[in-house]
Amino acid sequence: MLSACGAKGNGQGSVGTESSFLKPTGAFLVLAGPFNQVSFEAQPVGTRSATQSVALQNDGSVPLTLGGLSVTGSQAHDFVLGPSTCSGTTLAPGGRCSVDVAFEPAGAGVRAATLEVPNDAAGNTHEIPLIGRGSTGTAFTPMAGPIDPRHGFPAWYQDASGTRLEPCLESASLCPNALPDLLEPPSVTRAFVNFPEEAAYWSAEAEIRPTNRIRARLILALEGGFGGAGQVAIGEQIVFGRVRLRLEGVSPSVPYTFTHPFGTSTVSADASGKIDWTEDIGCGGSPCDFRQAVKSQVLQRFLRWDPAFAPQAPPGYLGDPSVAHRIVGSPAGHDFFRVEGAGVGGSGVFTIETNLFELAGKLLP
């Protein structure tokens, strides 16, 4: 029998317990939780929700083998599968795996599909309903602004809350990558080049070091750069949204769960005890369609310093990348970074967490 052990991520739904398939040899794939579907709250059309991590467990007495997971149905493209430790996995009795699911509605109203989980329980495929609602209400639409002719990048990006940010370039202390010459305007033209190889519209990083050996990092960004050789060049401008999860010094081949402002993901460490998982959404080469980056999770809402805690963000900026500070704005209700798993904080410690982020973003005047 196939059963889900829960859906975590944005707190917007969970997975039910009723559906099951009996394998004559005694393997049961279990879906646990109070409901029988994965549900998402209203999501602005064309934007991606925080992820939900759906856990599956073999509650039987013999191994159970899973096939490749997929989403089916006429609205299958409205649901996006993320990292998974389930596809092609054999679960020992009591063993678990997980798959991340996000909702990206292409239209308004109720959207539905099915998560198919093939398994060898008498040749059955377990079906998990996926449901969400596309919204065209008062929410803003993430978008890219017009091209700035001085440097060839969009003049601004707007998130789903209506906040617009321009490239952070004109402060050596408040921008991760400032202009090479702060006394000159930004420029990528044949006549004059004054631009860094990378330029952030927005970035946020958090780090946890529970021991000298273990290090966990979360890297979030809406970043501009250059394709090709990665050097400043006319026509090579690219922009992408990034979510990167890193962990080192932990147990090899063990799954760890990351909870961050844009969702929850479970990823297994490699044979050396490291995790380096990255989701980049945007264009990787020229010519760039700068609109692709608005589908990144980070465009749901640009995080900013929490104004309830001193010091306040510098005028015109969302934060200061040289100061670790509490943040607000998580669309998933996670204004923190947490990692869970065996020994992640040292012997016998299964959870590490921080609510301090180094954050940068320059508001459009």
N, C-alpha and C positions, 0 to 999 in steps of 0.2 A: 504494500500500500504506500502511496506517495502522499506525504503530508508536509505542509510548510510550517516551519518553526517560528515564523513571524516575519513581519515587514518592518524594517527600520529605515529611517532616513529623514523624511520631512514630517513625520507624525501625521500624515494625511491618510493613512489607511493601513490595513493589515490583511493577512491572508487566512483563509478559513481552514476547517478541520474535517469537513464531512466527506469529501470525495476520496475514494481509495480504490486500489486495485490489489487483489490478492494474488500472490505468487505461490503456487503449490508448495514450493520448497520452504516457505516461511519468511520471505523478505517483504517488508512493508515500508513504503516511502511515504513519510508523514508530512502533512502541511498543518502546522498548529497555529492557533489564533482564534479570535472570536468571530471572524467573518469568513466567507468562502470566496473572496475575491481580493485583488489588489486594487485599491481605490485611490484616486488622486483628487484633490480639491480643484476648484476652478483655476485654470491656467490661461493667461492671455494667449490668443492665437499667434502661432509662429514663434513662441518662446519655449524654452525647455525647463521643466520643473526640476526640483531637487530629486535625487535618486532615492529609491527604496530598495533595500537589500533584503531579498526573499530567501530565507533559509529552508533547505530541504534536509530531511533526516531519514535514515534507514532504521525504522523501529523493529525490524524483524531479527531473525536469528541467523541468517546467512547473508553473504554479500549480494549487493544489488548493483547492476551496471546501468548507467544512464547514457543516452545517446546525445546528439547535438540539439541544443535548445533552440527554439525559434518562436517568432510571433506570427500568428496567422489571422486571417479575417480581412474584410474589405477595408478596415481602418488600421491595419497592422502598422503602417508607416507612422502612425501617431504615437507609437510606443517604441522606445529605443532600449535595446539590451546593452548593458555595460559589462564591466568585468564579471567573469563567472568562473567558479571553481567546480562547476557541475558537468559541463559538456564532456562526454567521453570518460567520465569518472566512474570508478567502481567504489561504492560505499560499503565499508565493513559494517557489521551490526553496530548500531549506535553512531555511525559516522555521519557527518554533516557536510554539506556544501552550500554555496549561496550564489545567487545571480542578482545583479543590479538592474533595475528597470526605471526608466524616466519617461515622462509624458510630454509630448511636443505636439499639441493639437494643430491640425492643418485647417480646421474650421470651427465654427461656433457650435455650441450644443453638446449633447452627450456623445462621447466617442468610446468605442469598445473594440476589443480584440481578445485574442486568446494566447496565453503562453503555453506552448507545447513542450512537454518534458518526456521524451521517449524513454522507456526503461524495459528491462527484460522480465517484468512481472507478468508472465503469461502473454508477452508480446504487446502489452498495453502502452498507450501514450496518455500520460496524465495531463489534463487540461485545466489551466488556472485562468479564470476570467480576469481581464484587465479593463478598467473603466475610469473615465475622467470626463471633465467638461471643459470645452473650449470657451473662453470668455472674450467678449468684445466690449466690456463695460468701460469704466472710467480709467482703466489701467493704460499707461502709455505703451507704445510699441518701441522696443529696442531698435535703434537704427544708426546708420552711419551718416555723418554730415557730408557736405560737399567737399570736394578735393581742394586743399589749400595749395595754390599754384606755387607757393614759395618752396615747398618741400615734397609735394606729391602724395601726402597722406590725407585722410579725412580730417577736416578741421575739428571735428568732435565726434564722440559716440554718446548715445543716449541709452540709459537703462530703462527697465520697465516701470521705474518710479518717476521718470521724467528728468532725472539728473543727467546733465551733460558735462562731459570732461573733454578738455583739449589735451594734446600731447604735453606731458610734463617735461619741460626742457630748460626753463629759464632760471632755475635755482640749483646751485651745486649742493645745497644741504637738504632741500625738500623734494628733489627729483632723483630717482635712482640713476638716471643717465642724462646728465645735463649737456647743453651745447658745448662743443669744444671751446668756442669763444663766446663768453656770455655778453660781451659788449657789442656783438653783431647779431642781426636777426637770423632765425633759422633759414637755411637755404640748401636745396639740392638742385642746382641748375648747372648748365655748362659753364656759366660765367663764374659761379661761386658756390663752394660747398662748405656748409657749416652745420653739421648734423652728426649725432652719435650713431654708432653701428646698431644700437638698440635704443628704443624710446618707449617708455611706458605711458599709456593713458591712465592706467590704474594698476596697483600691485598691493598684495598683502602677503606677509610671510609669518609663520609661527614655528617655533622650535622647542622641543622638549629634550633635555639631556638628563635622564634619571641616574645614569652611571657614566663612568668614563668611556665605557664600551658602547653603550646604546645611545642612538641619536635618532629622533623622529623629526621630520620637517614637512611642512605644508607650504606649497608655493602656489599662489594664485596671481593671475595677471591678465590684463588686456594689453598686449605688447605689439609694437611695431618694429619691423626690422627690414632686412634686405635679403632676397633670395640669391640664387647663384652662389658666389663665393662668400656671401655674408658680409661683403664690404659695401660701403655707401656707393650706390650707383643709380643713375637715372633709369627709371622704368623697372627697377627691381624691388620696389616697395611692397611689403606684405604686412598683414595684421592678423593676429590670432588670439583667441582667448585660451588661457591655460589653467588646468588644474593638475598639479603634480604632487604625488604622495611618495615620500621617501622614508625608509626605515633601515637601520643597519645595526648589527651586533645582536640579533635575536636568533631564535631557534630555526634551523634550516627546515624548509618545506612545511612550515606551520602557517595556517591562515591567521591573519590579523585584520581587525575591523577598524577602519578609520571613519570617524564622524567629524564633519567639518561644516562650515557655514552653508555649503551648497548641497549637502546630502551625506550619504553613508555608503562606503564601499568596503568589501572584504577581498583582500588580495593575499596570496600565499608567498612567503619568503622563498628565495631561490636556495640552491644547495649551499651557498656561502652565508646564508642568514641575512640577505639583503632584499629590499623591495625598492624598485624605482619605476613607478607607474605614472604615465603621463597621458592626459587627454588634451590635445591641441585641436581647436576648432577654428577654422579660418582658411586662409590660402597659404599654401606652402611654396608657391612660386609665382612668377609673373607670366602673363598679366593677371593681376589680382582683382577678384571681385570682393571688395571690402565689405560687402553686405554679409558674406558668409560668417564673419566673426560674431554677428549679433545672435547666432544660435548657441553660443557658448553659455554655460551655466553662469559665468561671472556677470553676464549682462542682465540677469534677473534683477539684480540690485547691487550697486556699488557699495560695499561696506565702507564705514567711516568710523572715526573715533567716537566713542560714547561721550556725549556732552555732559553726562552726569558726573564724570570724573575729571579732575584736573590732571594735567593742564588741558586747555582747550586747543583745538586744531588751529594752526596758523590761518589768518584771514585768507580766503580764496582757495584753501586746500582742505582735503578730507583728513589729512593726518601728516605725520612726519616719519619718514622711513628709518630714521636713526633712533627713534624712541619706541620701546615696546609699550603698548597701551591697550586698554579694553576697547572693544568695537561693538557696533550695533548694525542692524540691517540684514541679518541672515534671513533669507526667504524660507528657510527650513526651521527657524527658531533655534539655530545652533550658533550662538555667538562665542564659540570656543572651538578648540581642536583637541580631539580625544583619540587615543589608540588603545585597543583592547586585544589581549591575546596572551598566550603562555609566556610568562617571564618577561613581558615587555618593559617592566620597570625594575628588573632584577629578580632574583630568586623569590618566588612566591608572590610577586606583584603582577596583577593581571590588567591594571588600568593606569594609564598616565594621561594627564590633561593640562591644558593651559588656556587662559582666556586673554592672553597678551599677544598682540600682533604688531609688526612693523608695517606701516601702511602709507601709501602715497597716492595722490590723485589731485589734479589741478582743475578746479571748477571753471567752466566757460564764463567769462565775465558777462 
